[in-house]
Amino acid sequence: MTPKSTFSRKSALEEFGRDSSLSYLRKMLEIRAFELKAEELFSMGKVHGTMHLSIGQEASAVGANAALRKGDYLLNSHRGHGHCLAWGSGVEGMMAEFMGKETGYCRGRGGSMHIANVETNNLGANGIVGGSLPIVVGVGLSIKQRKTDQVVMVVFGDGAVNTGAASESFNMATIWKLPIVYLCENNQYAMSMPVQHAFAIEDLSTRALGYGMSSTTVDGNDLMQVYSAVKEAAERARRGDGPTFVESQTYRWRGHSKSDKQAYRTRDEVKEWMGKDPIPKFAKHIGLSDRELEEMRADVQNTIDASVAYAESSPEPRVEDIMDGVYA
Amino acid sequence: MREITFAEALREAIRQSMEKDERVFVIGEDIGVYGGAFGVTAGLIEKFGSGRIVDTPISEAAIAGACIGAALAGQRPIGEMQFMDFVTIAMEQLVLQAAKIRFMFGGKATVPMVMRLPGGSGTGAAAQHSGSVESWFVNVPGLKVVVPSNPYDAKGLLLSAIEDDNPVIFIENKLLYKTKGDVPEDMYRIPLGQAKVVREGRHLTVIATSVMVNRAMEAAEKLKEEGIELEIVDPRTLRPLDSDTITKSVKKTGKALIVHEAVKTGGFGGEILSTIVESDAFDYLEAPVRRLGGLDIPIPYNRNLEYHAVPQVESIVVEARKLARGEY
């Protein structure tokens, strides 16, 4: 049996009003533009290392974050630019971090894979697949011990579900009824491994049932579906009824990282998913014309371009400070 | 002064910390009504309840992760691995997460946690329950590593570790749990990174850690009868290491013997040796610096083989005598 959410059938305009609906659309455009720019900077040789782009998955990040409150916690995955921006982090600090600058969120020490903004309870992206799953238990435990009504959302991919740490985490969270939203962004591939080969189950959310955890599967390219499922999960957590596993089914348009030749999938498959672009889908949903959407896109592009200028003019970390931050 | 055991001293430090600071809690396997595999947490669940003495399923990665997450979210957790050996399951969390989070996030996060590890041989527990793997952690910037050798230090160092804002690996040799010593009732602290000259002597400096301090003390009593006076230095903390106290003693005696239980190859003794020969103490050396460590074997089950797998009083006597007499 596949658990399905009883998510709200309200439209975005009914649920959020026009201004917030527009801001969510804008946020998706911002994520898209940020990552396209990141890709461009990489190909120009202006940044080094690697990056994991979430292009095509924007609705999942924005929808999920819209369902949480200020004061809640986020633990993010290696493919985390989208959630970081959706959480409210600024493009300037993000871009500066991406370019390894002192003005970046992590003073250029973390880079794309480790962006955090601890002041806002964004406890950071994680370079280890499944690495945040044990950690979320502690955040949940802390909330329970402090008796607040906070919630923690941990974002991870389909690959993380098969790690041993996932099992320990799911079990502990459930036996202690911790206020956790497990947001599994199933983008169909763990690097090159298709979910069909890595799982003997159809919907990954069924994995949670064996732990006694509530779970649901939604269309991750539909902002309202993700929002409703995460909202329901967060409410369950705040009531003290424990964690929920939300599987958000989506697709990354780009390869796993910058070195991926994508020999494991076809162009047709990518094209098919590009046809399910969450951005025009949501724009249409809230009644925006193509022209209005393009105007918004151009406006967002200016912000992103400005963030690049900011990052490029920012100072490099000083070698004299290389030992900073190892110990408190 | 009041005499209590090493285990009681640890328990008192935990109890006093928990009474003073409600953010402090303990998490581990069988630490509740069972009292912990070695009895360190006995009676604490009756006093503090299951919300702060948190019994877990067998999930070492999640125990470590729970400490990290709780620490990031404002608590001050004390984790317990039932045996030091089991930390292998939790290495990803301790090494890739706990140790690196602060640095990766540009010094903007703190991970105040203690992970207690009961280690060492001599209990007949064989190869998978007798490890001494402290040097693994010393090699990880971001962690602190503490190795108390007596009840007084155990309490004072644990109090400092709990109040430290960094992840601290706290290593407890199992043979020490029942050893007794004078321990004040007040909350005194021993700073991390401060070695102690536990015996003064003029012929030879023995730098010994954990249970080897006791064995070196016994060896010193035997050698005293031969007119050989050992000076014994207990580093107490391996990271940060108080190299000044060590080199000062070596400059005084001109000779050094390093003793630890861990396998000699790649063991911490190599680091102490380097500390000596890289310093101005080199000019004072009258003999090669020698190391005594565990044999390059897993700990055997057979009582006699187990005994001979690691340094004992007799082997320390033999080695120290040779060095003192110039018979190396």
Contacts between the chains, C-beta under 8 A, distances in Angstrom:
chain1	res1	chain2	res2	distance
A	73	B	73	6.5
A	75	B	69	7.7
A	104	B	106	7.4
A	105	B	105	7.8
A	105	B	106	6.9
A	105	B	108	7.9
A	106	B	104	6.3
A	106	B	105	5.0
A	106	B	106	3.7
A	106	B	108	7.1
A	107	B	106	3.4
A	107	B	107	7.0
A	108	B	106	7.5
A	109	B	103	5.9
A	109	B	104	6.0
A	109	B	105	7.6
A	109	B	106	5.1
A	109	B	107	7.9
A	110	B	104	4.4
A	110	B	105	6.1
A	110	B	106	6.6
A	114	B	104	4.2
A	114	B	105	6.9
A	116	B	104	7.6
A	116	B	105	4.4
A	116	B	108	7.1
A	116	B	109	6.6
A	118	B	72	7.7
A	118	B	105	6.2
A	118	B	108	5.0
A	118	B	109	4.7
A	119	B	108	7.5
A	123	B	69	7.8
A	123	B	72	5.3
A	123	B	73	7.6
A	123	B	109	7.4
A	124	B	101	7.1
A	124	B	104	7.4
A	124	B	105	5.8
A	124	B	109	7.4
A	126	B	97	7.6
A	127	B	96	7.8
A	128	B	92	6.4
A	128	B	96	5.5
A	128	B	97	7.4
A	131	B	92	6.6
A	131	B	93	7.6
A	131	B	96	6.5
A	131	B	97	6.0
A	133	B	65	7.1
A	134	B	61	5.0
A	134	B	62	4.5
A	134	B	64	6.4
A	134	B	65	2.1
A	134	B	66	6.7
A	134	B	68	7.4
A	134	B	69	7.5
A	134	B	93	5.4
A	134	B	97	8.0
A	135	B	65	4.6
A	135	B	66	7.9
A	135	B	68	5.0
A	135	B	69	4.1
A	135	B	72	7.3
A	135	B	93	7.4
A	135	B	97	6.4
A	136	B	65	7.6
A	136	B	69	5.9
A	137	B	62	5.3
A	137	B	65	5.7
A	137	B	66	4.5
A	137	B	69	6.0
A	138	B	65	5.9
A	138	B	66	3.9
A	138	B	67	6.0
A	138	B	68	5.7
A	138	B	69	2.4
A	138	B	70	3.8
A	138	B	71	7.0
A	138	B	72	7.2
A	138	B	73	6.9
A	138	B	75	7.7
A	138	B	77	7.1
A	139	B	69	4.0
A	139	B	70	7.0
A	139	B	72	6.6
A	139	B	73	4.6
A	140	B	69	7.3
A	141	B	27	7.8
A	141	B	54	7.2
A	141	B	66	5.7
A	141	B	69	7.1
A	141	B	70	5.3
A	141	B	75	7.7
A	142	B	69	6.8
A	142	B	70	4.3
A	142	B	73	3.7
A	142	B	74	5.9
A	142	B	75	4.7
A	143	B	73	6.8
A	144	B	51	7.8
A	145	B	25	6.7
A	145	B	51	6.3
A	145	B	52	7.3
A	145	B	70	7.6
A	145	B	75	6.4
A	146	B	74	6.9
A	146	B	75	7.7
A	152	B	69	8.0
A	152	B	73	7.8
A	164	B	61	6.8
A	165	B	61	4.7
A	165	B	62	7.0
A	165	B	65	7.1
A	165	B	92	7.3
A	165	B	93	7.8
A	168	B	57	7.6
A	168	B	59	3.7
A	168	B	60	8.0
A	168	B	61	5.3
A	168	B	62	3.7
A	168	B	65	7.8
A	169	B	62	5.6
A	169	B	65	7.0
A	171	B	57	6.1
A	171	B	59	6.9
A	171	B	62	7.9
A	172	B	56	6.7
A	172	B	57	6.7
A	172	B	59	6.2
A	172	B	62	5.1
A	172	B	66	7.1
A	175	B	57	7.2
A	324	B	106	8.0
A	324	B	107	5.5
A	325	B	102	5.6
A	325	B	103	4.6
A	325	B	105	7.7
A	325	B	106	6.0
A	325	B	107	3.0
A	325	B	108	7.9
A	326	B	102	7.1
A	326	B	103	5.3
A	326	B	141	5.1
A	326	B	142	5.6
A	327	B	102	7.5
A	327	B	142	7.0
A	327	B	144	7.8
A	327	B	166	5.3
A	328	B	102	6.4
A	328	B	110	4.8
A	328	B	112	7.6
A	328	B	164	7.9
A	328	B	165	3.6
A	328	B	166	5.3
